Amino acid sequence: MSALPSSAATGRIAFLGGGNMARSLIGGLVARGADPASIHVAEPAEVLRQALARDFGVQVFAEATAAAEGTDLWLLAVKPQVMQAVCEALAPQAQATRPLVVSIAAGVTVARLQQWLGGEVPVVRCMPNTPALLGAGVTGLFAGAGVDAARRERADAVLASAGQTVWIEREALMDAVTAVSGSGPAYVFLLAEAMQAAAEAEGLPAADARTLVSQTLLGAGRMLAESEEPATELRRRVTSPGGTTQAAIETFQAGGFEALVGQAVAAARRRGAELAGG
């Protein structure tokens, strides 16, 4: 794993929320050479605080205001329903110190975060996904007004500790990022469920079906990520004319597979926009 760029290795970071996603980012940062003493974590649950301090050597606090003291990057990793209360409590510090604020909360816009923080602080909005817990995630990021190149680089380095990053130029597209990659792991798990059930229906033992399905998805994902060929070409190479794969693909397509995927992603995008508006 590569070391952190110098711009991200300096300064102090406050993680406001110490749940699974924050833990994965903290672990990635420490693994890439960040000084644990420069990382503050606010987490109300004592058990989680103790685990973070024990496992990574970071400084832990019960209150967000205490964790934010003396830091210049705040990573908001609390649930959307408590975000307003957390931000409003931090507003005096935000206005006094103008930290870079990075939010991984789904559906909470830059403008709303700035409003709750008391003014126009620099905000980067992000959408990671759950494979970040394994260091194999992908995060979409949007930089609000006032986020310069150095701050973008710093935010990128923090999120890149858990996987790849993609910068989005229009905030409205964050709903599409949520629909594709944020929710996307569940689509793959749904496919895995269906494939495993089908395998068992064909007579394969459950344990064998699970192994066959999980390793097939893992291998196909690696081929897609590591190959320069598009998915269309990779699929073509597996699909021999008149063979077993073609029979299955034609069945998928006869059932409207591509259209259904498009409808599902669009539904997720619309719901994301509704939540952001609410």
N, C-alpha and C positions, 0 to 999 in steps of 0.2 A: 504494500500500500504506500502511495507516495506521501511525502511530507507536505505539511501545510505551506502555502505561499506565505511570505513574510508579512504581508498585510493582514492575514488572518491569524498569524501566530502571535501578534502583539495585541495589546488591549485586553479587556476583561469582558467576559460574557455572562449574562444572567439568563438562565433558563427559568421561566416563570411557569411552573408545572413540571413534574418529574415523572410522568407516566411513560408508557412503552416507547412512544416516538421520541420523546426527549432523551430517554435512556439510550436509544440506538444512536442518536446524534452525538451524545456525550461520549459514548464508547468509541465511535468512529473518530472523533476529534482527538481523544487521548491516544488512540492507536496511531494516529498520524503525527504525533509529537507535540500536541498542545499541552501546556503546563496545567495540570489539574487544579493547582492553587488559583489559577486565573479564572476558573469556572465556578460561578455561584448557581445554586439551584434552590428555588422556592418550591416547597412541596408540603402541604398541610398534613399528609399522612406520615406519621413518625416511622412506620416500618419501611416505607419507600425511601425516606430521607436517610435512614441508617444504611440501607442497602446501597444507595448511591455513594455515600461517603466511604463505605467499606470497599466497594468494588472498584471505584475509580479515583478515590482520594480527593474528590471535589469538596468545596465548602457548601454546606447545606443550611437552609433557613426555613422556618415555619411561615414567615410572612414575605410576600412579594416585595414590599417596600424595603425590607432589610437586605434581601438578595440583590436588588437593583443598585444599592448604594455602591458608588465607586466603579460602576461598569459603564461601558460605552456601546454595547450591543445587547438588546433585550430580545430574547426569543420567546414569543408568546405561545405556550403549548398547553393552555387550559381549554376546557370545553367551551364551545361557542355560547352556551347559555349563561356562563359566568364571566364571559370576557368583558362585558361592560363594567361590572363591578370592579374587576381587577384593574382595568385601564383607568377608571376614574380615581381609584385609590393612588395610582401611580402618576396622575396628571401633574401634580406640583413638581415632582422630580423630572418628569419628561420635559416640562417647559423650562426648567432650570438648567438641565444638562444636554438636551437635544440628542439623545442616543439614536443609533440606528435601530429601528424596531422591525423585527422579522416575525410575521405571524404565520402559523401553520393551521389556523382555524378555518374550517370549511365555511364558505358563505358569508364571511365577514369582510366587507369591502374596506379598501384603503381609507376612503372618506369617513366611514363610520369609526374606524380605529383612531384617526386623527381627531375627530370630534370628541371621542371619549377621553383622549389623552390631552385635551385642552388646546390644541392648535396644530399647526402644520409641521409636525415632526416627520423626519424621513421614514417611510414605511415600505417594506418589501413584503408582498403577500405571496405565500407559497402553498403548494398542494403536493405533499409527499404521498407515498402509498405504503402499505404494510410490508412489502418485501424489504423496505428500509431496515426493518428489524434484523435482517440477515446481511445487511450491507449490499443488497441487490435491488434497491429501490430506484425510482425515478421521480424527480420533483419538477413541477412546473413553477416558475417564478415570474412575478410581475413587479417592476419597480415603480413606485409612485413618484410624484413630483418631488424634487429635492434630493433624490438618490443619485449621487454622482458615480463616476466609474469606479472609484476606490471602494465605495460602499457596496456597489454591485459585486465587485470581486470578493469582498469579505463575506457577503451573504452567500454567494455561490460556494465559497470554500466550506462554509459551515454545512450547507445542505449536501454538498458533494461528499461529505464524510460518510454518507449512507447510500450513495449510488450516483447515478448520472443526473444531470440537470438540463432543463430546457427553459430558456427565457421567452416569455410571451410579451408581445408589444402592446396588446390591448387588454385591459382588465376584463372586459366582457368575455374574452376567450378562456378565462379561468374556469368558467362553468363547463366548457368543453373539455378542459384538462381533467377536471373532476370526473366527468362522465366517462372519459377514456381510460385514464391511468389511476385516478383516485379510487373509483369504483371497480376498475377493470379486474383486479385479482379475484373478486367475487364471481365475475363471469367465467374465469378459468376454472374456479372451484366448482361452479355449476356444471361445466362441461365434464370435469373430472368425475363428479357424482354420476352423471348420466352414463359416461363411458364405463365406469366401474359396475354400475347396475346392469348395463347391457352385457358386460363380460361375465358376470355371475349368472345372468339369465341363459347364457350360452354354455354354462356348466363349469366355468373356472372357479376354483376356490377363492374366497374373499381376499385372503392374504396375497395370493398370486395376482388377482385382478388389480389390487391396489398398487402392487409393485410395477406391474406392466403399465398401468395408466400413469402413475406419477413419474416414472422414468421416461416414458414416451413424451410427456409434456415438458419435462426438464430438458431432454435432449433436443426436442424441436425448438424450444425457446432459445437454447444456446446456439443452434444453427441459425436462427433468425437474427440473433444479436451479433454473432461473430462473422456471418457471411456478408459479403457486399451485394449479394443477389437479393432482389425483392421477393416478398412472400409468394407472389404469383409464380415466379420461376422455381422456387423451392418446392411449391406444391406440384408443379408440372413434372418435376423430376421424379417425384414419388408415384405419380399417377400413370401407370402403364396403360396404353389403350386396350380397352376390353378387359382389364384386370379387376382385381378385388377392390382396389382403391377407387377406381373410376365408378364402380357400382355404388360404393358408399357416398362418394361426392355427388353423384347424380341424385341420390336419394335426399341428401341434404338440400340441394338446390331445388328439387321438386317441392320441398316443403317451405321454400321461401327463406332459406337460411340467411343470405346476405341482407335481404330486406328487413328481416326480423332483428338482426344485429343493429342495423341502422336505426330502426325504430326504438330499440332499447337504449342506445346511446343518446338519441334525441330526447327521450323521456327523462333520462338522468340529467341531461343538460338543463331542460326546462325546470325540473325540480330544484336544481341548484340555484337557478335564477330566482325562483320563488322564495327560497330560503334566504337568499341574499337580500331580497326586497322586503322580507318580513322582519 
